[in-house]
């Protein structure tokens, strides 16, 4: 998300599903990296945090049949091969004495293909998301009066022609659930409050990110996770503010939207928010997790986990990302930009992430993560790595 103006949905297993993509899906083409084209495979992070991220990929692949096939780099690979590919990479990365040795071993042992859109071959648009922290209370009092709602008892799911549909049954007919305005103005979910927040915009921010943390009055912090949505159509708040002349297109990111909504009267704020009928429900998450859980049910790794179109890429797939990240001063203000490159893994999805030309990077939690996610909307290079077929014996590290 730029800090996404577009709503990120995902964090539970049922929201992502396990698509089998052995057959090429429309809009999911990736081109093979041209022979001889060099990829640096440099990594600006500590390799120590790459190991647990790969372990999360192996964990989610363990949930799948070993012979299920997924498509990558114009070929079909089994889940067993995907796992073997990750383990081979782990071995190479742990033994390579330097980056050049790593690059050579990967070129010899792995097929490398580049993601991109038809309009911009070899390039993707990279956005970002983070885990926000909100102030809240388990009971309403004082400033704590803006609820996050649990999944309603009458929320229903069914498989539609274009995937999972959310709604409710009224007189035997499946219809969309109550809209954002109906939920908030008519108190349709009274009694289903999970927690009460102190900031009227905090529920909106948590819904944009899909998960987050809540600090309670006693100082304890609890994680909240996506638990469902109302099935209503999503409308970008950013687009509404552009259309109404409140913000220029170049200004639209979540921090500016939040600042604008914080300055207008409450009735105007709610009017704007209610133009987006879509609504997200939450549950308590697991505080012992290293990060919020992505759509496959495994914790996300800050700086390593990507949200991708799960109809196009295998779950847990290994990639390498090259783009830009902000430099900030002591006040948290962006003072410049610098390139970054790192290995990443397919751990999540977002409703706005469609096709092979889009990716969303999870930046983690804290002020820098919020700034980086909010500013991220850049062209990027994303290549995928998969162990070559027909190889035998261990990799030779020189």
Secondary structure by P-SEA (a helix, b strand, c coil): ccccccbbbbccccccccccccccccccccccccccccccccccccaaaaaaaaaaaaaaaaaccccbbbbcccccccaaaaaaaaaaaaaaaaccccaaaaaaaaaacbbbbbbbccccccbbbbbbbbbbbbbbccccccccccccccccccbbbbbccccbbbbbbcccccccccccccccccccccccccccccccaaaaaaaaaccbbbbccccbbbbbbbccccccbbbbaaaaaaaacccccccccaaaaaaaaaaccaaaaaaaaacccbbbbbccccccccccccccccccccccccccccccccccccccccbbbbbbcccccccbbbbbbbbbbbcccccccccccbbbbbccccaaaaaaaaacbbbbbbbbbbcccccccccccc
